[in-house]
Amino acid sequence: MENPLSTDTLRGRTGESRIAHWLLLDSNRWLLAGLLSAATFVALVGLGALALPLREMMANGSPVDTVFQALIAGILTGVTLVVSINQLVLSQELGRLGDQQAWMNEAMEYRRSVEELFGTVGPPDPSQFLQALVQTSAGRAEALQEAVADNPDETLRSRTDRLVENVRRNSEEIDSQLETSEFGEFGVLRSGLNYNYSWKIYAVRRLRHEHEDSLGDDELETFDELIDVLGLFGPALEHFKSLYFQWELVHLTRSILYAGLPGVVVATATVLYLEPDSVPGTILGVDNMVWVVSASTTITLVPFFLLAAYVLRIATISKRTGSLGPFILRQAERTDAIDWEK
């Protein structure tokens, strides 16, 4: 569980409430769609109990038929659109042999660069790979602290101590989260997003630049080594984010197909078979027709709730990770790791 007081974690940087963060990112998408469905059902029943009698309205016209015909058309259009988007995304994985070889070579070249820092073969699992990068960055930060421990520049030592403490604390948070995360779940990406590497790159580079005159060759080298490992974290996170988005779109397509079929069946049955006198009586003082129509409408709307739940998470992640590298797009991404006025 991430520490909400940490300003380096994703929630800590945005400052949003626990409930908002849970709804936008952490919650199971089916559970969120279920909550939206329940809220819609309660709202429809409440409106049906307070509004004009639904049974009389059905006898005088066809509001239910009109609504459900529109919902049927919407479901069919939405399912077709989502499947088309999914095919477009998956088509990017299809390519000529030369393209596949180029992608493979780029991946191997990146792994070789990272493994030079690890000193061993990097783990193949995404969560373990990110964990190794985080642990390596913490180790390089501690090496930097040791390298400047005897430097006569007191301001440099003070700023370095604060920077290293920031890296160490954030690394410990992410390391514990990645221990229990598996790729395909949001946990891996969430842990990666909690590592505020962009600000750390900026802080290390600025610290190196402002005190360059008082740094020796060995100290400069330790700065560069820390910058290198932080710089390699960004491409790995972006790559895993792209893979996660593909997984999410596949899950979205399957979920909408699963929910769309019952929705079409229920909507069609409502149009064909529901008559003003089909379900007489009341339950809890509410006409049974209101209960039936509200339930049918809610079931029919489930595919749209699933679409909203998945797109909400994808859009939130995209907005908060709109830049790769040492560019800080949001004021919230900045931390007080170094007080530059001291």
Secondary structure, DSSP 8 states (H G I E B T S, - for coil): ---TT-SSSHHHHHT--HHHHIIIIIS-HHHHHHHHHHHHHHHHHHHHHHSS-HHHHHHHS-HHHHHHHHHHHHHHHHHHHHHHHHHHHHHTT---HHHHHHHHHHHHHHHHHHHHHHTS---SSHHHHHHHHHHHHHHHHHHHHHHTTT-S-HHHHHHHHHHHHHHHHHHHHHHHHHHT--TTSHHHHHHHHTS-HHHHHHHHHHHHHHTGGG--HHHHHHHHHHHHHHHHHHHHHHHHHHHHHHHHHHHHHHHHHHHHHHHHHHHHHHHHH--TTSS-SEETTEEHHHHHHHHHHHHHHHHHHHHHHHHHHHHHHHHHT---SS---SGGG---SS-TT-
